Amino acid sequence: MQVRFSSLNHLFCLLAIFLLTSFFQSERIVAAPPNIVMIFADDVSWNDLGCYGHPSIRTPNLDRLAKEGLRFDNAYLTISSCSPSRCSVITGRYPHNTGAPELHTPLPEGQVLFPQLLRDAGYYTVISGKQHMGNYALTSFDLVSKGKGPGREADWVPILKERPKDKPFFCWFASVDAHRAWQASKEYQPHQPSEVVVPPYLIDCEETRRDLAQYYDEISRIDYFTGQILDELDAQGIAENTLVLFFADNGRPFPRCKTRLYDSGIKTPLIVRWPAAVKAGGVSHSLISSLDIGPTFLDVAGVAPDKRIQGVSFEKVLKQPDAKIRDFAFAEHNWHVFKAHERMVRSGDWLYIRNAWPEQRNLCVESIEFPSGEVLWDRFNAGKLNERQQDVFLKPRPREELYRVSKDPYQFHNLALQPAHAAELARLSKALDQWTVQTGDTIPENPTPDRNQRPGEPEPPEFEHREMPGDAKQAQKINAPGPVLSSSID
């Protein structure tokens, strides 16, 4: 009899295990959606952090973020210009598709806003610091703050402390570091001119070194406040399931960087830490666009994508750093104080640039004003520049540029006219043509003119924004992303 009861108990146990297993296999167990903190630097180039190999800029907290997370080595912006870059990120759309492709143009109503999609899904949404996208973009946030302190970062930790504790949160924390004019503060140890690494396209002199040292200081300030955020997440016990992403809106505010489509202007540092899902200390060489940030946040939050978003999620790269989501990253250079229309495509080891108006110099305010630019112009007028320092003075410029990035990291050697690289030139030109047609990009017939006077040229007409790229094709209504993978090329 005892044997019989043991057998029945055993059978009941097996049946219970079977039923429980069937239940859990049929019901998807959903983990809590992650909190998301996006830290947005201003005017910082990709290699101006210690974790990207810079030997003297002090960024211990960003280095910690990379050590505890995943560093991306091939992340590209859609434009190297403040407000259109931000409008592109918040919509997941190319600048000419947002209706705000030029500096200081507000995002039109009706464009998709990924923070609103998070908000609709139950997230508490915050923006603090630099906004620069117009009033419509701010409607997607529960809390809007202009920020505090020289870099507008001083209220970030209080916001984290005072947030509602009953829902996940998304924070868009946007510094003004390292935008000019420089502002000293107590949060960092000042860098000395002797510590500076002068890029070969600038003049290595005392004025340039002092200018760069102060730029380094501003990066150290946003690094300090990044550390404050990490410490606060630890203190609240929520670091494990909080995704922290750091990147910048465009390159450093120096000649041949900001506004430009070389790596010094268009490539961004991008670091993600999410202990619950991302293995610490990884490096990804996968090609990423800033278009992809919004859809990635939506993906990890379990929110359905909107058909208007042109970017693609890189959620799988977070877990498999060698995964591939795109073969092409496209970027624009539109009006930013001076008239411009350049387009870029990055693919594999190659970078291709096409210039619609090669008859003019490729200028930015940082190429003319401020110590490093002023010294460059003084040396140019004296005939004392070497070949690498002459870029901003070229007139006319090449209509096409082609660079092999691994062998030419500064993009000094244009290979567009070399027969040996004709096939690569044709491949990237075809991809850019297809992107232009599919996304509705256009070259304005009545473009926005220069706002500032070009050195040695007449005063420009009274300034106004005129026809912008994409207007002629109503690109604001176009959702096609252009080619993403090589298989999508016609």
VEXVO-905965 format. One record per residue (C-alpha): residue number from 1; residue in three letters; x, y, z. Coordinates in steps of 0.02 Angstrom, whole numbers, plus 50000, padded with zeros to 5 digits. Example, Ala and Ser with C-alpha at 12.3 -4.5 7.8 and 13.67 -1.06 7.14 Angstrom:
[r 1 'Ala' [50615 49775 50390]] [r 2 'Ser' [50684 49947 50357]] 
//
This chain:
[r 1 'Met' [50000 50000 50000]] [r 2 'Gln' [50142 50118 50042]] [r 3 'Val' [50218 50087 49871]] [r 4 'Arg' [50053 50129 49787]] [r 5 'Phe' [50037 50299 49876]] [r 6 'Ser' [50218 50342 49830]] [r 7 'Ser' [50182 50303 49648]] [r 8 'Leu' [50026 50413 49650]] [r 9 'Asn' [50123 50556 49731]] [r 10 'His' [50256 50539 49599]] [r 11 'Leu' [50125 50544 49461]] [r 12 'Phe' [50044 50699 49538]] [r 13 'Cys' [50214 50786 49545]] [r 14 'Leu' [50249 50745 49364]] [r 15 'Leu' [50078 50809 49314]] [r 16 'Ala' [50103 50971 49411]] [r 17 'Ile' [50273 50999 49330]] [r 18 'Phe' [50196 50967 49158]] [r 19 'Leu' [50054 51090 49186]] [r 20 'Leu' [50169 51225 49254]] [r 21 'Thr' [50291 51204 49111]] [r 22 'Ser' [50150 51215 48984]] [r 23 'Phe' [50084 51373 49067]] [r 24 'Phe' [50251 51462 49065]] [r 25 'Gln' [50284 51410 48886]] [r 26 'Ser' [50116 51478 48831]] [r 27 'Glu' [50125 51640 48930]] [r 28 'Arg' [50261 51767 48887]] [r 29 'Ile' [50342 51834 49043]] [r 30 'Val' [50374 52019 49014]] [r 31 'Ala' [50515 52101 49110]] [r 32 'Ala' [50491 52278 49176]] [r 33 'Pro' [50528 52405 49039]] [r 34 'Pro' [50695 52490 49065]] [r 35 'Asn' [50717 52668 49122]] [r 36 'Ile' [50810 52769 48989]] [r 37 'Val' [50931 52914 49014]] [r 38 'Met' [50999 52998 48858]] [r 39 'Ile' [51145 53117 48886]] [r 40 'Phe' [51168 53235 48739]] [r 41 'Ala' [51334 53329 48725]] [r 42 'Asp' [51351 53485 48618]] [r 43 'Asp' [51491 53506 48490]] [r 44 'Val' [51599 53357 48542]] [r 45 'Ser' [51694 53251 48415]] [r 46 'Trp' [51698 53062 48429]] [r 47 'Asn' [51880 53043 48480]] [r 48 'Asp' [51884 53179 48613]] [r 49 'Leu' [51856 53059 48758]] [r 50 'Gly' [51981 52951 48851]] [r 51 'Cys' [51886 52792 48811]] [r 52 'Tyr' [51907 52831 48625]] [r 53 'Gly' [52093 52846 48644]] [r 54 'His' [52122 53030 48681]] [r 55 'Pro' [52281 53039 48787]] [r 56 'Ser' [52247 53195 48890]] [r 57 'Ile' [52062 53243 48901]] [r 58 'Arg' [52005 53192 49075]] [r 59 'Thr' [51841 53095 49060]] [r 60 'Pro' [51845 52967 49202]] [r 61 'Asn' [51656 52949 49213]] [r 62 'Leu' [51627 52926 49027]] [r 63 'Asp' [51771 52803 49029]] [r 64 'Arg' [51680 52712 49169]] [r 65 'Leu' [51521 52713 49065]] [r 66 'Ala' [51615 52629 48922]] [r 67 'Lys' [51699 52505 49039]] [r 68 'Glu' [51530 52454 49111]] [r 69 'Gly' [51439 52458 48944]] [r 70 'Leu' [51463 52454 48756]] [r 71 'Arg' [51564 52578 48653]] [r 72 'Phe' [51518 52607 48471]] [r 73 'Asp' [51661 52648 48353]] [r 74 'Asn' [51559 52681 48194]] [r 75 'Ala' [51416 52794 48246]] [r 76 'Tyr' [51369 52935 48127]] [r 77 'Leu' [51254 53085 48139]] [r 78 'Thr' [51134 53138 48002]] [r 79 'Ile' [51201 53316 48005]] [r 80 'Ser' [51340 53410 48095]] [r 81 'Ser' [51233 53559 48147]] [r 82 'Cys' [51149 53589 48315]] [r 83 'Ser' [50961 53610 48292]] [r 84 'Pro' [50935 53502 48137]] [r 85 'Ser' [51034 53362 48219]] [r 86 'Arg' [50921 53367 48372]] [r 87 'Cys' [50763 53373 48265]] [r 88 'Ser' [50827 53222 48170]] [r 89 'Val' [50857 53124 48330]] [r 90 'Ile' [50687 53160 48409]] [r 91 'Thr' [50594 53109 48250]] [r 92 'Gly' [50708 52970 48188]] [r 93 'Arg' [50703 53057 48018]] [r 94 'Tyr' [50830 53137 47901]] [r 95 'Pro' [50846 53326 47918]] [r 96 'His' [50764 53364 47749]] [r 97 'Asn' [50620 53249 47798]] [r 98 'Thr' [50588 53337 47964]] [r 99 'Gly' [50548 53507 47887]] [r 100 'Ala' [50686 53582 47996]] [r 101 'Pro' [50847 53546 47898]] [r 102 'Glu' [50933 53713 47928]] [r 103 'Leu' [51004 53793 48086]] [r 104 'His' [50874 53880 48197]] [r 105 'Thr' [50723 53810 48104]] [r 106 'Pro' [50590 53740 48223]] [r 107 'Leu' [50518 53568 48201]] [r 108 'Pro' [50346 53580 48117]] [r 109 'Glu' [50191 53514 48203]] [r 110 'Gly' [50137 53340 48154]] [r 111 'Gln' [50310 53262 48146]] [r 112 'Val' [50329 53100 48244]] [r 113 'Leu' [50412 53119 48416]] [r 114 'Phe' [50481 52961 48493]] [r 115 'Pro' [50470 53029 48673]] [r 116 'Gln' [50282 53051 48645]] [r 117 'Leu' [50269 52868 48596]] [r 118 'Leu' [50359 52821 48757]] [r 119 'Arg' [50245 52937 48853]] [r 120 'Asp' [50090 52859 48776]] [r 121 'Ala' [50157 52690 48832]] [r 122 'Gly' [50166 52746 49014]] [r 123 'Tyr' [50339 52826 49027]] [r 124 'Tyr' [50371 52985 49125]] [r 125 'Thr' [50466 53096 49002]] [r 126 'Val' [50586 53240 49042]] [r 127 'Ile' [50693 53361 48943]] [r 128 'Ser' [50821 53468 49032]] [r 129 'Gly' [50955 53581 48961]] [r 130 'Lys' [50978 53635 48781]] [r 131 'Gln' [50820 53610 48676]] [r 132 'His' [50840 53705 48511]] [r 133 'Met' [50699 53613 48420]] [r 134 'Gly' [50553 53734 48438]] [r 135 'Asn' [50397 53725 48546]] [r 136 'Tyr' [50312 53579 48461]] [r 137 'Ala' [50450 53456 48509]] [r 138 'Leu' [50428 53502 48692]] [r 139 'Thr' [50247 53442 48693]] [r 140 'Ser' [50310 53263 48708]] [r 141 'Phe' [50382 53291 48882]] [r 142 'Asp' [50297 53289 49052]] [r 143 'Leu' [50431 53403 49123]] [r 144 'Val' [50526 53537 49027]] [r 145 'Ser' [50675 53623 49108]] [r 146 'Lys' [50803 53742 49034]] [r 147 'Gly' [50932 53666 49151]] [r 148 'Lys' [51045 53750 49276]] [r 149 'Gly' [51228 53799 49289]] [r 150 'Pro' [51356 53842 49154]] [r 151 'Gly' [51327 53680 49059]] [r 152 'Arg' [51141 53667 49107]] [r 153 'Glu' [51172 53500 49195]] [r 154 'Ala' [51149 53552 49378]] [r 155 'Asp' [50966 53500 49393]] [r 156 'Trp' [50986 53326 49317]] [r 157 'Val' [51011 53235 49482]] [r 158 'Pro' [50868 53329 49569]] [r 159 'Ile' [50755 53278 49424]] [r 160 'Leu' [50801 53096 49452]] [r 161 'Lys' [50769 53114 49638]] [r 162 'Glu' [50598 53197 49616]] [r 163 'Arg' [50529 53088 49475]] [r 164 'Pro' [50370 52986 49499]] [r 165 'Lys' [50419 52818 49570]] [r 166 'Asp' [50272 52720 49500]] [r 167 'Lys' [50320 52720 49315]] [r 168 'Pro' [50473 52700 49202]] [r 169 'Phe' [50556 52861 49148]] [r 170 'Phe' [50643 52934 48996]] [r 171 'Cys' [50763 53080 49021]] [r 172 'Trp' [50830 53187 48879]] [r 173 'Phe' [50976 53273 48967]] [r 174 'Ala' [51056 53398 48846]] [r 175 'Ser' [51211 53495 48898]] [r 176 'Val' [51279 53651 48814]] [r 177 'Asp' [51454 53581 48842]] [r 178 'Ala' [51561 53600 48740]] [r 179 'His' [51479 53740 48640]] [r 180 'Arg' [51565 53908 48632]] [r 181 'Ala' [51585 54026 48723]] [r 182 'Trp' [51689 53936 48854]] [r 183 'Gln' [51631 53947 49035]] [r 184 'Ala' [51744 53902 49180]] [r 185 'Ser' [51675 53809 49331]] [r 186 'Lys' [51736 53711 49483]] [r 187 'Glu' [51686 53536 49426]] [r 188 'Tyr' [51850 53491 49341]] [r 189 'Gln' [52038 53514 49346]] [r 190 'Pro' [52082 53637 49207]] [r 191 'His' [52183 53571 49062]] [r 192 'Gln' [52346 53655 49016]] [r 193 'Pro' [52395 53708 48839]] [r 194 'Ser' [52545 53592 48852]] [r 195 'Glu' [52426 53442 48867]] [r 196 'Val' [52336 53480 48705]] [r 197 'Val' [52343 53370 48550]] [r 198 'Val' [52330 53487 48399]] [r 199 'Pro' [52250 53406 48246]] [r 200 'Pro' [52358 53421 48089]] [r 201 'Tyr' [52232 53535 48002]] [r 202 'Leu' [52253 53671 48136]] [r 203 'Ile' [52401 53784 48178]] [r 204 'Asp' [52503 53720 48325]] [r 205 'Cys' [52528 53882 48420]] [r 206 'Glu' [52488 53957 48590]] [r 207 'Glu' [52320 54029 48535]] [r 208 'Thr' [52259 53862 48467]] [r 209 'Arg' [52322 53767 48618]] [r 210 'Arg' [52233 53883 48741]] [r 211 'Asp' [52074 53869 48637]] [r 212 'Leu' [52080 53678 48636]] [r 213 'Ala' [52123 53670 48822]] [r 214 'Gln' [51964 53766 48864]] [r 215 'Tyr' [51866 53650 48749]] [r 216 'Tyr' [51937 53503 48846]] [r 217 'Asp' [51878 53584 49007]] [r 218 'Glu' [51699 53589 48945]] [r 219 'Ile' [51704 53404 48904]] [r 220 'Ser' [51767 53371 49081]] [r 221 'Arg' [51616 53463 49149]] [r 222 'Ile' [51488 53354 49058]] [r 223 'Asp' [51593 53205 49113]] [r 224 'Tyr' [51574 53261 49295]] [r 225 'Phe' [51385 53272 49283]] [r 226 'Thr' [51377 53105 49193]] [r 227 'Gly' [51463 53033 49346]] [r 228 'Gln' [51334 53116 49458]] [r 229 'Ile' [51195 53031 49360]] [r 230 'Leu' [51278 52860 49372]] [r 231 'Asp' [51301 52882 49560]] [r 232 'Glu' [51119 52932 49582]] [r 233 'Leu' [51057 52781 49485]] [r 234 'Asp' [51164 52672 49599]] [r 235 'Ala' [51098 52760 49755]] [r 236 'Gln' [50918 52730 49702]] [r 237 'Gly' [50954 52548 49664]] [r 238 'Ile' [50892 52563 49485]] [r 239 'Ala' [51054 52557 49386]] [r 240 'Glu' [51031 52376 49334]] [r 241 'Asn' [50878 52409 49226]] [r 242 'Thr' [50919 52586 49171]] [r 243 'Leu' [50988 52610 48995]] [r 244 'Val' [51108 52758 48989]] [r 245 'Leu' [51160 52822 48817]] [r 246 'Phe' [51289 52959 48786]] [r 247 'Phe' [51321 53045 48619]] [r 248 'Ala' [51342 53218 48539]] [r 249 'Asp' [51247 53324 48413]] [r 250 'Asn' [51396 53369 48302]] [r 251 'Gly' [51584 53384 48298]] [r 252 'Arg' [51698 53500 48395]] [r 253 'Pro' [51678 53688 48363]] [r 254 'Phe' [51840 53709 48266]] [r 255 'Pro' [51887 53732 48083]] [r 256 'Arg' [51857 53578 47974]] [r 257 'Cys' [51748 53499 48109]] [r 258 'Lys' [51577 53570 48153]] [r 259 'Thr' [51456 53570 48004]] [r 260 'Arg' [51575 53464 47901]] [r 261 'Leu' [51551 53287 47837]] [r 262 'Tyr' [51722 53220 47881]] [r 263 'Asp' [51737 53109 48035]] [r 264 'Ser' [51793 53261 48136]] [r 265 'Gly' [51619 53334 48112]] [r 266 'Ile' [51494 53196 48076]] [r 267 'Lys' [51556 53048 48179]] [r 268 'Thr' [51494 53043 48358]] [r 269 'Pro' [51548 52956 48518]] [r 270 'Leu' [51410 52835 48567]] [r 271 'Ile' [51411 52735 48729]] [r 272 'Val' [51272 52627 48801]] [r 273 'Arg' [51266 52553 48976]] [r 274 'Trp' [51122 52438 49026]] [r 275 'Pro' [51183 52309 49152]] [r 276 'Ala' [51026 52201 49137]] [r 277 'Ala' [51056 52169 48952]] [r 278 'Val' [51225 52235 48892]] [r 279 'Lys' [51387 52146 48929]] [r 280 'Ala' [51516 52261 49007]] [r 281 'Gly' [51672 52317 48916]] [r 282 'Gly' [51616 52280 48739]] [r 283 'Val' [51658 52372 48578]] [r 284 'Ser' [51548 52370 48423]] [r 285 'His' [51610 52413 48249]] [r 286 'Ser' [51434 52401 48179]] [r 287 'Leu' [51378 52552 48077]] [r 288 'Ile' [51249 52655 48172]] [r 289 'Ser' [51155 52815 48126]] [r 290 'Ser' [51086 52941 48250]] [r 291 'Leu' [50920 52904 48163]] [r 292 'Asp' [50926 52736 48251]] [r 293 'Ile' [50927 52800 48430]] [r 294 'Gly' [50740 52833 48444]] [r 295 'Pro' [50684 52667 48368]] [r 296 'Thr' [50806 52576 48482]] [r 297 'Phe' [50730 52656 48636]] [r 298 'Leu' [50556 52609 48575]] [r 299 'Asp' [50614 52431 48542]] [r 300 'Val' [50688 52402 48715]] [r 301 'Ala' [50533 52481 48794]] [r 302 'Gly' [50419 52363 48698]] [r 303 'Val' [50335 52506 48604]] [r 304 'Ala' [50280 52479 48424]] [r 305 'Pro' [50376 52583 48296]] [r 306 'Asp' [50291 52722 48197]] [r 307 'Lys' [50292 52706 48007]] [r 308 'Arg' [50360 52884 47991]] [r 309 'Ile' [50524 52839 48078]] [r 310 'Gln' [50663 52809 47951]] [r 311 'Gly' [50792 52739 48072]] [r 312 'Val' [50811 52558 48125]] [r 313 'Ser' [50832 52485 48298]] [r 314 'Phe' [51005 52426 48352]] [r 315 'Glu' [50935 52330 48501]] [r 316 'Lys' [51012 52168 48438]] [r 317 'Val' [51184 52252 48430]] [r 318 'Leu' [51170 52289 48616]] [r 319 'Lys' [51168 52101 48647]] [r 320 'Gln' [51276 52048 48499]] [r 321 'Pro' [51403 52188 48466]] [r 322 'Asp' [51455 52114 48298]] [r 323 'Ala' [51276 52110 48232]] [r 324 'Lys' [51240 52216 48078]] [r 325 'Ile' [51088 52328 48054]] [r 326 'Arg' [51145 52437 47908]] [r 327 'Asp' [51272 52448 47767]] [r 328 'Phe' [51245 52634 47735]] [r 329 'Ala' [51239 52789 47843]] [r 330 'Phe' [51190 52952 47757]] [r 331 'Ala' [51218 53131 47813]] [r 332 'Glu' [51183 53310 47757]] [r 333 'His' [51266 53480 47765]] [r 334 'Asn' [51138 53618 47745]] [r 335 'Trp' [51135 53804 47785]] [r 336 'His' [51224 53843 47948]] [r 337 'Val' [51260 54031 47943]] [r 338 'Phe' [51334 54002 47769]] [r 339 'Lys' [51247 53926 47617]] [r 340 'Ala' [51289 53742 47593]] [r 341 'His' [51226 53582 47513]] [r 342 'Glu' [51335 53429 47535]] [r 343 'Arg' [51284 53247 47553]] [r 344 'Met' [51383 53101 47625]] [r 345 'Val' [51369 52912 47629]] [r 346 'Arg' [51476 52801 47740]] [r 347 'Ser' [51487 52616 47696]] [r 348 'Gly' [51616 52485 47741]] [r 349 'Asp' [51786 52567 47742]] [r 350 'Trp' [51732 52709 47629]] [r 351 'Leu' [51664 52885 47646]] [r 352 'Tyr' [51593 52977 47496]] [r 353 'Ile' [51544 53163 47489]] [r 354 'Arg' [51452 53256 47350]] [r 355 'Asn' [51450 53447 47346]] [r 356 'Ala' [51312 53537 47250]] [r 357 'Trp' [51400 53706 47260]] [r 358 'Pro' [51587 53673 47243]] [r 359 'Glu' [51619 53850 47180]] [r 360 'Gln' [51617 53919 47358]] [r 361 'Arg' [51722 53897 47514]] [r 362 'Asn' [51656 53775 47643]] [r 363 'Leu' [51641 53890 47792]] [r 364 'Cys' [51574 53888 47969]] [r 365 'Val' [51584 54027 48098]] [r 366 'Glu' [51715 53922 48188]] [r 367 'Ser' [51821 53930 48029]] [r 368 'Ile' [51829 54120 48037]] [r 369 'Glu' [51807 54178 48216]] [r 370 'Phe' [51885 54124 48382]] [r 371 'Pro' [52072 54101 48411]] [r 372 'Ser' [52103 53940 48313]] [r 373 'Gly' [52009 54005 48160]] [r 374 'Glu' [52083 54180 48168]] [r 375 'Val' [52261 54110 48174]] [r 376 'Leu' [52222 53999 48025]] [r 377 'Trp' [52162 54148 47922]] [r 378 'Asp' [52313 54253 47973]] [r 379 'Arg' [52430 54115 47914]] [r 380 'Phe' [52329 54093 47754]] [r 381 'Asn' [52344 54279 47713]] [r 382 'Ala' [52531 54267 47747]] [r 383 'Gly' [52548 54116 47632]] [r 384 'Lys' [52611 54005 47774]] [r 385 'Leu' [52490 53858 47773]] [r 386 'Asn' [52537 53680 47731]] [r 387 'Glu' [52426 53571 47622]] [r 388 'Arg' [52332 53495 47770]] [r 389 'Gln' [52285 53666 47840]] [r 390 'Gln' [52214 53737 47678]] [r 391 'Asp' [52048 53644 47671]] [r 392 'Val' [51931 53785 47726]] [r 393 'Phe' [52011 53902 47597]] [r 394 'Leu' [51986 53790 47444]] [r 395 'Lys' [51890 53878 47305]] [r 396 'Pro' [51831 53791 47202]] [r 397 'Arg' [51812 53629 47300]] [r 398 'Pro' [51798 53452 47232]] [r 399 'Arg' [51624 53407 47174]] [r 400 'Glu' [51654 53229 47234]] [r 401 'Glu' [51766 53162 47373]] [r 402 'Leu' [51807 52981 47413]] [r 403 'Tyr' [51909 52922 47563]] [r 404 'Arg' [51967 52755 47630]] [r 405 'Val' [51941 52789 47814]] [r 406 'Ser' [52054 52657 47893]] [r 407 'Lys' [52204 52719 47794]] [r 408 'Asp' [52157 52903 47797]] [r 409 'Pro' [52074 52941 47965]] [r 410 'Tyr' [52076 53130 47938]] [r 411 'Gln' [52011 53116 47759]] [r 412 'Phe' [52156 53209 47680]] [r 413 'His' [52179 53106 47521]] [r 414 'Asn' [52035 53118 47397]] [r 415 'Leu' [52030 52960 47290]] [r 416 'Ala' [51879 53009 47185]] [r 417 'Leu' [51979 53037 47025]] [r 418 'Gln' [52089 52882 47040]] [r 419 'Pro' [52039 52745 46915]] [r 420 'Ala' [52085 52609 47039]] [r 421 'His' [51938 52662 47148]] [r 422 'Ala' [51810 52693 47010]] [r 423 'Ala' [51703 52544 47061]] [r 424 'Glu' [51690 52602 47241]] [r 425 'Leu' [51649 52778 47184]] [r 426 'Ala' [51511 52712 47071]] [r 427 'Arg' [51438 52602 47210]] [r 428 'Leu' [51424 52744 47335]] [r 429 'Ser' [51366 52869 47206]] [r 430 'Lys' [51226 52749 47157]] [r 431 'Ala' [51176 52725 47339]] [r 432 'Leu' [51170 52914 47365]] [r 433 'Asp' [51068 52937 47206]] [r 434 'Gln' [50942 52809 47267]] [r 435 'Trp' [50933 52888 47440]] [r 436 'Thr' [50907 53060 47361]] [r 437 'Val' [50760 53000 47256]] [r 438 'Gln' [50677 52890 47387]] [r 439 'Thr' [50686 53018 47529]] [r 440 'Gly' [50640 53167 47420]] [r 441 'Asp' [50801 53265 47444]] [r 442 'Thr' [50823 53417 47330]] [r 443 'Ile' [50946 53556 47288]] [r 444 'Pro' [50852 53720 47319]] [r 445 'Glu' [50835 53838 47171]] [r 446 'Asn' [50811 53986 47289]] [r 447 'Pro' [50921 53934 47436]] [r 448 'Thr' [50943 54020 47603]] [r 449 'Pro' [51087 54144 47578]] [r 450 'Asp' [51237 54176 47689]] [r 451 'Arg' [51192 54265 47850]] [r 452 'Asn' [51371 54322 47888]] [r 453 'Gln' [51495 54403 47772]] [r 454 'Arg' [51624 54290 47694]] [r 455 'Pro' [51803 54356 47712]] [r 456 'Gly' [51849 54461 47561]] [r 457 'Glu' [51673 54455 47487]] [r 458 'Pro' [51528 54581 47481]] [r 459 'Glu' [51399 54594 47620]] [r 460 'Pro' [51261 54463 47598]] [r 461 'Pro' [51080 54516 47569]] [r 462 'Glu' [50961 54539 47714]] [r 463 'Phe' [50945 54367 47793]] [r 464 'Glu' [50793 54255 47784]] [r 465 'His' [50765 54068 47772]] [r 466 'Arg' [50709 54028 47595]] [r 467 'Glu' [50683 53865 47502]] [r 468 'Met' [50755 53722 47602]] [r 469 'Pro' [50812 53548 47546]] [r 470 'Gly' [50663 53434 47519]] [r 471 'Asp' [50534 53574 47501]] [r 472 'Ala' [50512 53548 47314]] [r 473 'Lys' [50469 53363 47340]] [r 474 'Gln' [50366 53387 47500]] [r 475 'Ala' [50493 53278 47589]] [r 476 'Gln' [50408 53309 47757]] [r 477 'Lys' [50274 53186 47699]] [r 478 'Ile' [50396 53053 47639]] [r 479 'Asn' [50437 52907 47754]] [r 480 'Ala' [50549 52800 47642]] [r 481 'Pro' [50720 52778 47724]] [r 482 'Gly' [50823 52753 47567]] [r 483 'Pro' [50942 52605 47557]] [r 484 'Val' [50992 52530 47725]] [r 485 'Leu' [51073 52366 47670]] [r 486 'Ser' [51170 52330 47512]] [r 487 'Ser' [51033 52211 47457]] [r 488 'Ser' [50913 52359 47444]] [r 489 'Ile' [51015 52445 47307]] [r 490 'Asp' [50926 52436 47139]] 
//
